[in-house]
Amino acid sequence: MLLTTLLAISLVTPQKLRPAVHSSSQRLLHKAQACSPAEPNERPDVLPASELPGNYVSPYSMAFGVSVSAVVCAELAPIAAAGTIAGAAQRMWLGRLASITGLPLLCSCFEALRCAAAMGPHELRDDPCQRLNLAVATTSIMSVIIAPRPPLSVIVARAGSALLCLEVWSQSTGCAGDVLQEAVCYARGVLDSMAHSIRLMLASSHDGMLIGMNSRCYAFVSIATGMLAFALCAAPRTSSHIFWPMIAPTSATAVQRSASWLVLSAVCAYIVSDATVRGQFNARTTRLLKLGLLSSSIMHVIVQLTAILLRKAF
């Protein structure tokens, strides 16, 4: 935040207030340029508010807070009145926890977007941030349309987050205001990402760069989680045991809502795979997404192992 503040101050500070570190000849040149009229295409000293670094930091921070609160309230609050039969309440808790194992990944995605917003709009226009915005928006929309609980708070919180991410994405793609063009861009981006993931998994090189094992593994994870998310949405009862072998979410609608985490995981794995090929394996966004994927995976394994122990105990 200190770096962001200093950068914003430097952007809005007039040139004459900055330290003079030039030679005398350069000072004369600057004075001559100041007296001459500015060119029409010259970049202004003071950027518009929409172009200042940190413009979307507060909205992303608010969306992060309300989204996490909505997920926790939707999945964990209804079990406050659960029964006290030995083992029943524990299994219900585990079933609810199994449906929110993607929460650490959502936190990482919002943190990556918030950090990109702090750097400036040029970061939000990069392909990884555009894909992240679409993935978070898709996850939020799925949680809104698939039996939200409680309806009002979830719809307001998650729909607001989806609108924010879609707004930033549409502004970065240059198709804001044209709903049809935005839908076409969205469909094209999904299909291109799927095709690119398959190429990264099967090809030996891409754009003259060798594809390593890390990139292939993340591409495989992206394709596998995307297919599993589709299966969970289409047939939640029959396919839930594939991803949750020991304890699954407590209802079919909870399984379908949890499929949104797999959609988010598929996009994040694709972003990491593509970044690995381009030599950006240790970039800030890539590190945050890897941490989120790892945290969600560990939480998923812990919930399933706990279910095994409870089954033996009761």
SEMI-700971 format. One line per field, with one value per residue: residue number from 1; residue in three letters; z, y, x of N, C-alpha, C in turn. Coordinates in steps of 0.001 Angstrom, whole numbers. Layout:
// SEMI-700971
k <- NUM|...
r <- Ala|...
nup <- Z|...
nnorth <- Y|...
neast <- X|...
caup <- Z|...
canorth <- Y|...
caeast <- X|...
cup <- Z|...
cnorth <- Y|...
ceast <- X|...
END
This chain:
// SEMI-700971
k <- 1|2|3|4|5|6|7|8|9|10|11|12|13|14|15|16|17|18|19|20|21|22|23|24|25|26|27|28|29|30|31|32|33|34|35|36|37|38|39|40|41|42|43|44|45|46|47|48|49|50|51|52|53|54|55|56|57|58|59|60|61|62|63|64|65|66|67|68|69|70|71|72|73|74|75|76|77|78|79|80|81|82|83|84|85|86|87|88|89|90|91|92|93|94|95|96|97|98|99|100|101|102|103|104|105|106|107|108|109|110|111|112|113|114|115|116|117|118|119|120|121|122|123|124|125|126|127|128|129|130|131|132|133|134|135|136|137|138|139|140|141|142|143|144|145|146|147|148|149|150|151|152|153|154|155|156|157|158|159|160|161|162|163|164|165|166|167|168|169|170|171|172|173|174|175|176|177|178|179|180|181|182|183|184|185|186|187|188|189|190|191|192|193|194|195|196|197|198|199|200|201|202|203|204|205|206|207|208|209|210|211|212|213|214|215|216|217|218|219|220|221|222|223|224|225|226|227|228|229|230|231|232|233|234|235|236|237|238|239|240|241|242|243|244|245|246|247|248|249|250|251|252|253|254|255|256|257|258|259|260|261|262|263|264|265|266|267|268|269|270|271|272|273|274|275|276|277|278|279|280|281|282|283|284|285|286|287|288|289|290|291|292|293|294|295|296|297|298|299|300|301|302|303|304|305|306|307|308|309|310|311|312|313|314
r <- Met|Leu|Leu|Thr|Thr|Leu|Leu|Ala|Ile|Ser|Leu|Val|Thr|Pro|Gln|Lys|Leu|Arg|Pro|Ala|Val|His|Ser|Ser|Ser|Gln|Arg|Leu|Leu|His|Lys|Ala|Gln|Ala|Cys|Ser|Pro|Ala|Glu|Pro|Asn|Glu|Arg|Pro|Asp|Val|Leu|Pro|Ala|Ser|Glu|Leu|Pro|Gly|Asn|Tyr|Val|Ser|Pro|Tyr|Ser|Met|Ala|Phe|Gly|Val|Ser|Val|Ser|Ala|Val|Val|Cys|Ala|Glu|Leu|Ala|Pro|Ile|Ala|Ala|Ala|Gly|Thr|Ile|Ala|Gly|Ala|Ala|Gln|Arg|Met|Trp|Leu|Gly|Arg|Leu|Ala|Ser|Ile|Thr|Gly|Leu|Pro|Leu|Leu|Cys|Ser|Cys|Phe|Glu|Ala|Leu|Arg|Cys|Ala|Ala|Ala|Met|Gly|Pro|His|Glu|Leu|Arg|Asp|Asp|Pro|Cys|Gln|Arg|Leu|Asn|Leu|Ala|Val|Ala|Thr|Thr|Ser|Ile|Met|Ser|Val|Ile|Ile|Ala|Pro|Arg|Pro|Pro|Leu|Ser|Val|Ile|Val|Ala|Arg|Ala|Gly|Ser|Ala|Leu|Leu|Cys|Leu|Glu|Val|Trp|Ser|Gln|Ser|Thr|Gly|Cys|Ala|Gly|Asp|Val|Leu|Gln|Glu|Ala|Val|Cys|Tyr|Ala|Arg|Gly|Val|Leu|Asp|Ser|Met|Ala|His|Ser|Ile|Arg|Leu|Met|Leu|Ala|Ser|Ser|His|Asp|Gly|Met|Leu|Ile|Gly|Met|Asn|Ser|Arg|Cys|Tyr|Ala|Phe|Val|Ser|Ile|Ala|Thr|Gly|Met|Leu|Ala|Phe|Ala|Leu|Cys|Ala|Ala|Pro|Arg|Thr|Ser|Ser|His|Ile|Phe|Trp|Pro|Met|Ile|Ala|Pro|Thr|Ser|Ala|Thr|Ala|Val|Gln|Arg|Ser|Ala|Ser|Trp|Leu|Val|Leu|Ser|Ala|Val|Cys|Ala|Tyr|Ile|Val|Ser|Asp|Ala|Thr|Val|Arg|Gly|Gln|Phe|Asn|Ala|Arg|Thr|Thr|Arg|Leu|Leu|Lys|Leu|Gly|Leu|Leu|Ser|Ser|Ser|Ile|Met|His|Val|Ile|Val|Gln|Leu|Thr|Ala|Ile|Leu|Leu|Arg|Lys|Ala|Phe
nup <- 0|678|-1425|-3514|-2748|-2899|-5624|-6731|-5755|-7109|-9679|-9759|-9003|-9917|-12524|-11874|-9139|-8623|-7766|-8791|-10878|-13087|-15485|-16113|-18791|-19467|-17805|-19009|-21402|-20535|-19604|-21981|-23311|-21600|-22062|-24664|-26659|-25794|-27398|-29190|-28891|-26725|-23677|-20760|-17646|-15348|-14728|-15735|-13372|-13698|-14682|-12752|-10594|-8255|-8426|-8432|-6091|-3585|-4315|-5048|-2602|-975|-2361|-1994|816|1237|-383|730|3249|2468|1405|3658|5384|3858|3697|6218|8280|8287|9771|12403|13958|14065|14732|17768|17802|18220|16079|13908|13776|13402|10919|9354|9635|8332|5773|5047|5208|3149|960|794|264|-1739|-977|-34|-2515|-3821|-2210|-2835|-5533|-5435|-4029|-5857|-7942|-6573|-5989|-8601|-9391|-7721|-8922|-11302|-14126|-16434|-15628|-15046|-17583|-18648|-19904|-17879|-15699|-16906|-17430|-14800|-13744|-15258|-14405|-11609|-11752|-13081|-11192|-9083|-10266|-10686|-8027|-7395|-9049|-8524|-6338|-4068|-639|2439|423|-158|955|-218|-2959|-3227|-2338|-3845|-6477|-6723|-6636|-8985|-10909|-10586|-11406|-14050|-15094|-14920|-16601|-19083|-19569|-19898|-22178|-24125|-25128|-23801|-22990|-25204|-25247|-26743|-28115|-25909|-24926|-27058|-26971|-24472|-24857|-26880|-25523|-23583|-25196|-26578|-24437|-23545|-25823|-25927|-23527|-24066|-26118|-24696|-23052|-24775|-26848|-27800|-27850|-27731|-29486|-30061|-27604|-25221|-23678|-20410|-17768|-15554|-16674|-18298|-16367|-14935|-17045|-17527|-15079|-15344|-17526|-16531|-14137|-15230|-16832|-14801|-13314|-15123|-15167|-12508|-12416|-14309|-13514|-10461|-8345|-9161|-9883|-7769|-5992|-7234|-6881|-4172|-2315|290|1970|951|-199|1345|-191|-3502|-4780|-3317|-4169|-6856|-6532|-5417|-7599|-8853|-7664|-8868|-11471|-11106|-10237|-12558|-14348|-12963|-12870|-15592|-16091|-14602|-15956|-18530|-17833|-16931|-19251|-20541|-19046|-16612|-14107|-11490|-11091|-9491|-9570|-10436|-8315|-6224|-7185|-7323|-4604|-3683|-5028|-3895|-1145|-1169|-2103|-18|2073|1091|1108|3866|4888|3750|4865|7564|7553|7130|9560|11324|10473|11277|14017|14701
nnorth <- -1199|1231|1558|1827|4213|6077|5867|6825|9456|10396|10418|12421|14686|17867|18665|20642|20457|18260|16701|18431|17135|17375|18582|21958|22679|20936|21932|24402|23466|22205|24480|25845|24052|24158|26707|26552|25661|22789|19614|18161|15382|14748|13090|13746|15319|14760|12005|10691|9800|7154|5906|5866|4192|1767|2279|367|-1002|-736|-1482|-4211|-5187|-4875|-6554|-8971|-9328|-9432|-11586|-13822|-13811|-14309|-16906|-18412|-17951|-19050|-21791|-22749|-21586|-22710|-25100|-24641|-25369|-28109|-31652|-33473|-36037|-38614|-38433|-37675|-34832|-34274|-35452|-33886|-31382|-31943|-32477|-29933|-28521|-29795|-28636|-26100|-26113|-24838|-22251|-21067|-20790|-18920|-16710|-16289|-15602|-13154|-11661|-11638|-10152|-7780|-6933|-6576|-4472|-2498|-1988|-795|51|-1118|-3565|-4971|-5308|-7353|-10739|-12889|-11584|-10823|-13349|-14258|-12447|-13173|-15831|-15586|-14112|-15975|-18057|-16717|-16126|-18702|-19503|-17815|-18480|-21142|-22307|-20301|-19656|-18106|-16484|-13583|-12263|-13725|-13355|-10558|-10137|-11948|-11462|-8774|-8918|-10374|-8550|-6490|-7768|-8439|-5895|-4765|-6558|-6149|-3481|-3748|-5301|-3702|-3809|-2749|-2079|-3246|-5850|-8186|-8438|-8741|-11213|-12862|-12539|-13670|-16392|-17084|-16779|-18839|-21179|-20917|-21091|-23720|-25177|-24339|-25373|-28112|-28212|-27419|-29612|-31742|-30990|-30500|-28104|-24549|-21664|-21579|-22174|-24551|-26975|-27760|-30292|-29303|-27428|-29132|-30760|-28909|-28126|-30535|-30782|-28588|-29326|-31727|-30910|-29105|-30798|-32429|-30559|-29976|-32505|-32709|-30675|-31593|-34225|-34524|-36388|-38911|-38430|-37230|-38777|-39153|-36950|-36459|-38884|-39943|-38223|-36142|-33014|-32026|-32071|-32245|-29765|-28417|-29808|-29017|-26261|-26386|-27220|-24930|-24171|-25929|-25015|-22561|-23551|-24858|-22726|-21276|-23192|-23373|-20769|-20808|-22848|-21729|-19468|-20719|-21795|-19442|-18540|-17314|-18445|-17796|-15405|-12790|-13089|-15747|-17124|-16596|-17907|-20553|-21001|-20781|-22950|-25073|-24780|-25161|-27797|-29169|-28659|-30038|-32712|-33043|-32884|-35190|-37231|-36853|-37662|-40384|-41168|-40526|-42292|-44703|-44286|-44036
neast <- 822|2020|3812|1957|687|2812|3353|963|1036|3277|2331|404|1764|2944|5291|7126|7501|8998|12169|15074|17292|18752|21138|22369|21949|19901|17926|17376|16367|14015|12623|12218|10578|8387|7399|6543|3633|1672|1740|-1016|-1344|145|953|-885|199|-1268|-3144|-6366|-8977|-9849|-7626|-5699|-3364|-4540|-7219|-9273|-8881|-10222|-12960|-12476|-11538|-13811|-15595|-14289|-14525|-17376|-18055|-16715|-17953|-20604|-20395|-19607|-21776|-23846|-23273|-22425|-23947|-26650|-26430|-26510|-28642|-28490|-28934|-28156|-27286|-24922|-22238|-23899|-24116|-21415|-20906|-22583|-21398|-18959|-19914|-20833|-18414|-17060|-18200|-17142|-14478|-13152|-12826|-10302|-8999|-10627|-10109|-7394|-7628|-9045|-7164|-5050|-6236|-6691|-4075|-3151|-4816|-3823|-1399|-2128|-4318|-3226|-2235|-4575|-5519|-4078|-3869|-4013|-5354|-7739|-8852|-9079|-10963|-13226|-13507|-14010|-16366|-18029|-18103|-19402|-21883|-22899|-23302|-25359|-27539|-28044|-29978|-29655|-28733|-28818|-31313|-31458|-29134|-27016|-27488|-27263|-24591|-22882|-23751|-23119|-20308|-19878|-20802|-18928|-16510|-17176|-17559|-14955|-13639|-14995|-14340|-11580|-11384|-12406|-14991|-17133|-20501|-21714|-23664|-24030|-21582|-19901|-20808|-20059|-17277|-16803|-17615|-15812|-13400|-13590|-13657|-11219|-9431|-9861|-9030|-6380|-5397|-5472|-3581|-1292|-1002|-499|1267|4729|6043|5430|4861|7598|8709|9701|7599|7295|7176|5769|3996|2474|1248|-368|-2013|-3337|-4707|-6390|-8059|-9193|-10538|-12344|-13968|-14993|-16437|-18501|-19739|-20630|-22519|-24369|-25119|-25465|-25916|-24910|-22260|-20987|-19475|-17098|-15433|-15748|-15036|-15480|-17024|-19598|-21077|-24212|-26573|-28101|-28216|-26268|-24036|-24005|-23584|-21054|-19641|-18901|-16512|-14749|-14808|-13541|-11063|-10205|-9774|-7784|-5709|-5186|-4240|-1856|-514|-172|1349|3647|4749|5419|7517|6902|6629|7170|5902|3933|1076|911|2142|327|-1969|-1083|-655|-3291|-4530|-3088|-3763|-6561|-6649|-5347|-7154|-9386|-8451|-8002|-10607|-11765|-10146|-10726|-13390|-13064|-11881|-13947|-15908|-14834|-14866|-17555
caup <- 0|679|-2795|-4302|-2395|-3477|-7068|-7045|-5502|-8173|-10911|-9695|-8614|-11079|-12865|-11253|-7734|-8497|-7524|-9968|-10922|-14424|-15667|-16428|-20162|-19464|-17192|-20039|-22367|-19916|-19581|-23338|-23602|-20811|-22661|-25950|-26504|-25742|-28548|-28887|-28543|-25613|-22497|-19690|-16405|-14389|-15378|-15262|-12183|-14089|-15044|-11623|-9865|-7044|-8619|-8137|-4911|-2598|-4744|-4934|-1187|-504|-2974|-1324|2137|1193|-1004|1737|4257|1896|1294|5001|5901|3074|3884|7609|9201|8468|10629|13811|14647|13733|15834|18659|17789|18091|14717|12900|13652|12841|9481|8710|9563|7281|4487|4746|4934|1839|-85|770|200|-2724|-447|-100|-3890|-4082|-1531|-3624|-6767|-5112|-3661|-7097|-8638|-5801|-6213|-9971|-9401|-7061|-9866|-12337|-15097|-17421|-15112|-15179|-18988|-19044|-20079|-16635|-14906|-17610|-17172|-13394|-13589|-15806|-13566|-10365|-12105|-13365|-9912|-8333|-10928|-10394|-6646|-7324|-9763|-8043|-5005|-3052|727|2342|-928|-319|1232|-1202|-4259|-3189|-2192|-4954|-7721|-6763|-7017|-10400|-11714|-10544|-12249|-15448|-15494|-15160|-17789|-20289|-19809|-20345|-23530|-25058|-25684|-22796|-23497|-26239|-24568|-27684|-28332|-24679|-24885|-28063|-26431|-23367|-25428|-27598|-24538|-22978|-26167|-26831|-23265|-23556|-26890|-25563|-22481|-24719|-26816|-23711|-22476|-25773|-27739|-27230|-27763|-28039|-29877|-29977|-26233|-24800|-22647|-19382|-17072|-14711|-17506|-18724|-15218|-14680|-18148|-17278|-13979|-15873|-18326|-15682|-13247|-16044|-17179|-13584|-12987|-15998|-14721|-11253|-12701|-15079|-12748|-9149|-7496|-9622|-10071|-6597|-5323|-7924|-6265|-2717|-2133|1639|2451|-88|259|1892|-1117|-4915|-5095|-2731|-5083|-8038|-6141|-5216|-8905|-9244|-7232|-9874|-12604|-10716|-10226|-13944|-14922|-12292|-13340|-16961|-16016|-14138|-17043|-19574|-17294|-16853|-20600|-20881|-18145|-15520|-13070|-10173|-11046|-8298|-9776|-10508|-6965|-5454|-7654|-6878|-3172|-3524|-5451|-2891|96|-1375|-2200|1330|2824|569|1602|5315|5122|3409|5858|8800|7382|7337|11004|11973|10120|12156|15406|14917
canorth <- 0|2371|1718|2331|5616|6851|5893|7728|10819|10778|10647|13665|15789|18627|18450|21627|20125|17090|17093|18818|16309|17498|19572|23294|22677|20247|22836|25356|22763|22032|25767|26144|23195|24606|27913|26228|24983|21327|18888|17613|13970|14560|12499|14744|15009|14224|10994|10640|8957|5751|5358|5926|2929|1635|2722|-718|-1740|-762|-2368|-5611|-5541|-5034|-7764|-10104|-9504|-9855|-12905|-14822|-13844|-14958|-18343|-19000|-17926|-19927|-23207|-23153|-21090|-23562|-26271|-24230|-26090|-29528|-32581|-33768|-37465|-38852|-38668|-37018|-33436|-34234|-35722|-32726|-30373|-32315|-32278|-28505|-28130|-30313|-27766|-24798|-26306|-23913|-20884|-20493|-20402|-17668|-15656|-16028|-14907|-11760|-11000|-11397|-9042|-6558|-6517|-6066|-3158|-1554|-1638|78|-597|-1917|-4932|-5606|-5613|-8549|-11924|-13599|-10876|-10932|-14693|-14339|-11725|-14000|-17019|-15192|-13750|-17209|-18725|-15973|-16280|-20052|-19545|-17037|-19108|-22514|-22376|-19550|-19815|-17427|-15913|-12155|-11896|-14343|-12713|-9213|-10179|-12589|-10770|-7556|-9298|-10740|-7331|-5794|-8464|-8296|-4516|-4602|-7343|-5502|-2291|-4136|-5861|-2680|-4074|-2363|-1514|-4102|-7127|-9283|-8579|-9289|-12644|-13523|-12556|-14634|-17750|-17314|-16963|-20168|-22189|-20791|-21589|-25179|-25669|-24075|-26328|-29392|-28079|-27405|-30944|-32720|-30527|-30465|-26711|-23562|-20399|-21720|-22442|-25922|-27145|-28643|-31172|-28505|-26879|-30231|-31187|-27919|-28203|-31716|-30442|-27675|-30078|-32698|-30224|-28556|-31886|-32865|-29538|-30197|-33720|-32432|-29859|-32363|-35390|-34370|-37573|-40028|-38063|-36580|-39655|-39094|-35900|-36602|-40331|-40324|-37349|-35198|-32024|-32674|-32098|-32145|-28358|-28080|-30365|-28162|-25017|-26675|-27355|-23636|-24153|-26641|-24088|-21628|-24296|-25119|-21495|-20955|-24135|-22981|-19570|-21227|-23610|-20788|-18647|-21549|-21859|-18127|-18192|-16483|-19384|-17169|-14097|-12605|-13714|-17191|-17622|-16557|-18951|-21840|-21109|-21056|-24327|-25974|-24680|-25815|-29240|-29676|-28637|-31127|-33984|-33109|-33190|-36593|-38077|-36754|-38486|-41778|-41372|-40516|-43525|-45750|-43991|-44241
caeast <- 0|2912|4291|844|490|3911|3191|-143|1500|4205|1591|-354|2645|3397|6698|8018|7716|9861|13557|15850|18490|19309|22185|21862|21428|18616|16954|16987|15528|12706|11944|11776|9436|7246|6849|5933|2335|1753|1225|-2342|-1270|1073|331|-976|912|-2228|-3968|-7753|-9167|-9995|-6322|-4779|-3177|-5322|-8596|-10205|-8447|-11309|-14057|-12080|-11471|-15184|-16149|-13654|-15120|-18779|-18147|-16341|-19019|-21780|-20141|-19621|-23149|-24710|-22988|-22192|-24974|-27837|-26248|-26494|-29711|-28373|-29198|-27039|-27000|-23482|-21783|-24733|-23699|-20068|-20993|-23189|-20340|-18013|-20568|-20806|-17032|-16679|-18731|-16460|-13018|-12579|-12766|-8950|-8682|-11329|-9340|-6181|-8014|-9336|-5909|-4310|-6877|-6473|-2681|-3062|-5456|-2914|-340|-2667|-5210|-2498|-2142|-5886|-5764|-3333|-4715|-4337|-6361|-9023|-9385|-9474|-12220|-14299|-13681|-14675|-17739|-18768|-18326|-20408|-23180|-23384|-23799|-26592|-28661|-28271|-30582|-28897|-29247|-30115|-31360|-31212|-27745|-26129|-27692|-26694|-23133|-22199|-24081|-22310|-18941|-19892|-20928|-17642|-15538|-17589|-17316|-13517|-13296|-15508|-13531|-10237|-11462|-12827|-16327|-18115|-21738|-22294|-23890|-23807|-20145|-19327|-21122|-19216|-15906|-16777|-17634|-14562|-12338|-13713|-13258|-9779|-8706|-9931|-8160|-4992|-5020|-5192|-2296|-215|-832|-87|2330|6076|6472|4396|5479|9038|9144|9448|6575|7828|6252|4878|2931|1596|443|-1410|-2973|-4175|-5613|-7400|-9032|-9894|-11469|-13421|-14888|-15668|-17429|-19659|-20423|-21316|-23709|-25348|-25592|-24815|-26034|-24075|-20858|-20408|-18512|-15806|-14620|-15859|-15224|-15885|-18102|-19971|-22061|-25400|-27703|-27732|-27953|-24969|-23029|-23935|-22914|-19631|-18999|-18331|-15111|-13967|-14657|-12476|-9797|-9800|-9230|-6519|-4699|-4823|-3403|-530|113|249|2430|4853|5320|5963|8606|6410|6208|7321|5255|3095|-234|1091|2404|-918|-2882|-546|-935|-4715|-4797|-2529|-4541|-7855|-6421|-5066|-8405|-10220|-7912|-8221|-12026|-12018|-9490|-11502|-14578|-12649|-11705|-15266|-16599|-14316|-15223|-18985
cup <- 0|-711|-3680|-4026|-3012|-4977|-7472|-6841|-6625|-9466|-10911|-9277|-9849|-11283|-12124|-9780|-7552|-8355|-8823|-9957|-12280|-14437|-16048|-17838|-20234|-18821|-18219|-21064|-21816|-19879|-20961|-23716|-22828|-21413|-23975|-25728|-26568|-26990|-28205|-28442|-27360|-24393|-21383|-18448|-15397|-15129|-14901|-14142|-12538|-14433|-13895|-10988|-8573|-7195|-8211|-6880|-3896|-3062|-4661|-3478|-612|-1071|-2332|29|2090|564|-12|2802|3736|1785|2661|5560|5162|3416|5342|8562|9350|9399|12100|14618|14365|14970|16629|18727|17523|16645|13669|12687|13036|11336|8732|8584|8429|5898|4078|4428|3568|708|-146|717|-849|-2230|-421|-1507|-4257|-3428|-2312|-4899|-6497|-4728|-4901|-7869|-7901|-5982|-7617|-10074|-8757|-7983|-10994|-13324|-16129|-16953|-15267|-16627|-19459|-19091|-18776|-15809|-15586|-17362|-15723|-13152|-14102|-14932|-12269|-10636|-12365|-12080|-9103|-8941|-10662|-8979|-6488|-7928|-9266|-6575|-3951|-1690|1706|1085|-1014|-136|194|-2552|-4282|-3176|-3427|-6288|-7844|-7166|-8495|-11286|-11727|-11491|-13728|-15955|-15799|-16420|-19062|-20607|-20359|-21749|-24562|-25661|-24687|-23460|-24564|-25660|-25494|-27932|-27095|-24567|-25877|-27567|-25309|-23905|-26151|-26623|-23886|-23932|-26461|-25658|-23221|-24620|-26543|-24467|-23088|-25455|-25831|-23135|-23478|-26601|-27013|-27076|-28141|-28279|-29711|-28594|-25848|-23662|-21646|-18705|-16176|-15507|-17957|-17574|-14925|-15801|-17974|-16156|-14473|-16655|-17449|-14775|-14023|-16432|-15951|-13149|-13837|-15549|-13429|-11465|-13403|-14275|-11363|-8292|-7878|-9707|-8837|-5916|-6036|-7232|-4746|-2395|-763|2161|1385|499|500|936|-2545|-5310|-4498|-3589|-6313|-7716|-5968|-6530|-9376|-8803|-8255|-11133|-12309|-10716|-11633|-14565|-14291|-12733|-14766|-16958|-15585|-15242|-18134|-19098|-17208|-18204|-20963|-19943|-16984|-14356|-11694|-10131|-9873|-8447|-9794|-9130|-6121|-5881|-7260|-5395|-2937|-3925|-4419|-1610|-38|-1462|-829|2165|2385|1111|3101|5618|4834|4409|7197|8717|7574|8824|11729|11665|10993|13601|15697|14047
cnorth <- 1258|2644|2284|3813|6498|6968|6838|9183|11286|11072|11991|14860|16549|18472|19420|21330|18947|17532|17399|18055|16412|18557|20912|23352|21991|21113|23857|24722|22561|23346|26132|25308|23638|25840|27633|25527|23478|20719|18284|16167|13693|14033|13528|14298|14345|13264|11108|9635|7482|5100|5377|4558|2921|2013|1660|-1499|-1853|-1603|-3843|-6057|-5746|-6302|-9015|-10379|-10026|-11237|-14006|-14937|-14560|-16468|-19013|-19044|-18909|-21390|-23632|-22699|-22038|-24746|-25889|-24983|-27584|-30388|-32883|-35261|-37669|-39181|-37940|-35577|-33335|-34478|-34554|-31584|-30689|-32153|-30823|-28028|-28623|-29411|-26407|-24966|-25414|-22494|-20309|-20058|-19100|-16496|-15291|-15268|-13436|-11008|-10706|-10225|-7725|-6030|-5962|-4681|-2106|-1122|-727|-673|-1444|-3355|-5666|-5941|-6843|-9754|-12661|-12916|-10894|-12297|-14845|-13616|-12551|-15218|-16681|-14807|-14993|-17968|-18038|-16142|-17672|-20153|-18774|-17798|-20518|-22467|-21623|-19639|-19123|-16566|-14460|-11805|-12478|-13650|-11332|-9263|-10750|-11932|-9466|-7842|-9660|-9516|-6541|-6445|-8352|-6880|-4284|-5355|-6658|-4229|-2647|-4712|-4840|-2900|-3702|-1726|-2336|-5506|-8297|-9518|-9139|-10782|-13422|-13621|-13571|-16061|-18061|-17537|-18334|-21244|-22126|-21331|-23112|-25761|-25471|-25026|-27692|-29338|-28097|-28794|-31922|-32287|-30524|-29046|-25808|-22223|-20437|-22008|-23865|-25955|-28178|-29459|-30387|-27962|-27966|-30685|-30205|-27903|-29407|-31446|-29531|-28421|-31017|-32015|-29586|-29606|-32364|-31849|-29689|-31429|-33474|-31589|-30678|-33511|-35367|-35628|-38658|-39688|-37453|-37441|-39689|-38095|-35985|-38081|-40722|-39509|-36291|-34135|-32659|-32761|-31962|-30702|-27890|-28628|-29487|-26822|-25239|-26880|-26043|-23513|-24873|-25805|-23102|-22313|-24554|-23885|-21153|-21900|-23803|-21749|-19928|-21987|-22683|-19909|-19425|-21641|-20540|-17668|-17312|-17345|-18760|-15756|-14021|-13303|-15228|-17786|-17640|-17661|-20336|-22054|-21423|-22470|-25328|-25962|-25371|-27327|-29849|-29707|-29768|-32481|-34128|-33469|-34664|-37542|-38035|-37605|-39965|-42067|-41394|-41779|-44691|-45540|-44272|-45372
ceast <- 862|3429|3203|615|1565|3773|2074|261|2412|3476|864|495|3080|4891|7609|8298|8629|11311|14274|17164|19164|20405|21562|21299|20070|17538|16461|16066|14116|11933|11424|10559|8203|6597|6138|4605|2497|1174|-134|-2315|-356|330|269|-214|-2|-3163|-5408|-7907|-9253|-8674|-5325|-4599|-3973|-6773|-9611|-9820|-9584|-12497|-13708|-12010|-12868|-15818|-15571|-14317|-16544|-18920|-17803|-17422|-20258|-21594|-20227|-21042|-24052|-24496|-22891|-23280|-26162|-27653|-26190|-27538|-29668|-28613|-27952|-26753|-25512|-23135|-22596|-24304|-22309|-20090|-21624|-22184|-19362|-18625|-20597|-19384|-16566|-17144|-18047|-14944|-12360|-12444|-11347|-8545|-9385|-10603|-8087|-6507|-8303|-8068|-5073|-4907|-6661|-5048|-2495|-3695|-4571|-1785|-837|-3530|-4487|-2332|-3470|-6211|-4994|-4268|-5002|-5418|-7718|-9657|-9836|-10803|-13396|-14566|-14403|-16125|-18586|-19078|-19418|-21798|-23749|-23943|-25105|-27769|-28961|-28690|-29770|-29564|-28304|-30165|-30908|-29742|-26792|-26257|-27053|-25168|-22448|-22519|-23308|-20867|-18864|-19969|-19622|-16641|-15891|-17358|-15834|-13104|-13762|-14736|-12155|-10249|-11899|-14195|-17413|-19330|-22424|-22447|-23609|-22324|-19447|-19598|-20273|-17775|-15778|-16731|-16333|-13412|-12378|-13218|-11763|-8967|-8716|-9007|-6694|-4523|-4687|-3867|-1137|39|-228|1114|3672|6605|5312|5075|6996|9571|8762|8430|7084|6749|5286|3704|1963|690|-672|-2443|-3898|-5171|-6732|-8470|-9847|-10916|-12617|-14439|-15667|-16722|-18681|-20443|-21200|-22565|-24789|-25941|-24958|-24852|-25042|-22594|-20215|-19344|-17159|-14884|-14642|-16075|-15773|-17063|-18347|-20876|-23420|-26577|-27197|-27436|-26628|-23836|-22882|-23289|-21420|-18906|-18395|-16872|-14223|-13796|-13540|-11116|-9299|-9174|-7884|-5401|-4264|-3914|-1986|202|633|1397|3740|5534|6002|7071|8196|5928|6273|6752|4289|1745|-123|1331|1127|-1876|-2378|-806|-2412|-5088|-4283|-3356|-5892|-7706|-6155|-6340|-9335|-9756|-8163|-9672|-12315|-11361|-10220|-12762|-14241|-12502|-13036|-16046|-16121|-14735|-16693|-19486
END
